[in-house]
Amino acid sequence: RCLEEFDYLVREYNARYISILDDTFVADTGRLRAFCHGLIDAYQGSQKWYCEARADTLARHPDLLPLMVEAGLVRLQLGGESGDQRILDVYGKGVRLEQVVSVVEQASSADLLSVFINFIVGGAFETQKTYERTRDFALDLLRLAPGRAAVAKSFYTPYPGTPMCIDPDAFGLQVLDRDAVTGKIDVHVFCRTEQLSQDQILALGQDFDTHRDETMRELALGLPSAPIPRALIERHFWAEHHWALSTEWHEFFARDPAMRNYFDAVVRAGALDLQLAEDRSFAGCYPARTVEPLSPTGQEYAIVGPLGQEQRLDSLESLVYEFSAGKLSFEEILAKIA
């Protein structure tokens, strides 16, 4: 039935990217394998999709994730919840931290575009120390798969009927707004813990976002290892343009004008990057700058390049830059400079 529904969505709505909203999707591994083989037979991986998964299941069956990618999977979500194993055990997740690490490593090896891991801040028995373990574990996952792994936090929300909502005292919680009328679920703080007030939990969430953004910037700049490959960055822009899938890494890069202008020109307008231009008779190509200059000093320009890095151009570079307005070919620019 699910394969039939895929066919229907593709046929009737020209769906290019389909989200499977089922947090037990990978529980039946036999069914999952049959589903993937069905998609491979029908689409050979061209139909892209997303699903949620349990880290323990994928870690126990390392053949599954490569098969899912072959079947068109481009984005996977895992429930990380906490970086403190004791807290995970309290939640009854049945997942070990090393299993989450294993799946992120598998995602990178299988060339999965995006693996998203969400964590809870202000949940059961949360303290400053348990939060710091969660934050540091999340940052380690970012570093494990640069440009692929993405992490986020949500605040614990007391969902009706769950054990933590029925008996919050047993989890070290005090529910301040049981009906969640004071804010949006997952992004507002409705509880406090024995050691953390509502305001303190909110501050921890802001701390998580700050450290995540700083770490993503370090990885994008290639600190402390190699920078994220250009081809992988382009895939994130491609996914947004062709599948309306804006990953966390796409959003990060698209906030930078130099990155956004360059990759939008390549992905949306079909501009050639330098390597392709060289392969297609470089001299006849028309260069078009994608960053605007800062105030020029004499005949020399300064520009703000990718990720806010300022670069000053010498006189020759400034000439090339000035003529690169998309109106002259490299050959014509060379003649003018000569």
Secondary structure, DSSP 8 states (H G I E B T S, - for coil): -HHHHHHHHHHHH--SEEEE--TTTTSSHHHHHHHHHHHHHHHTT-SEEEEEE-HHHHHH-TTHHHHHHHTTEEEEEEEEE-S-HHHHHHHT----HHHHHHHHHHHHHTT-SEEEEEEEES-TT--HHHHHHHHHHHHHHHHHSTTTEEEEEEE----TTSHHHH-GGGGTEEES-TT--SS-TTTS--EEESS--HHHHHHHHHHHHHHHHHHHHHHHTT-SS----HHHHHHHHHHHHHH----HHHHHHHTSHHHHHHHHHHHTT----HHHHHHTTGGG---B--S-B-S-BTTB-EEE-GGG-EEE--HHHHHHHHH-BSSS-HHHHHHHH-
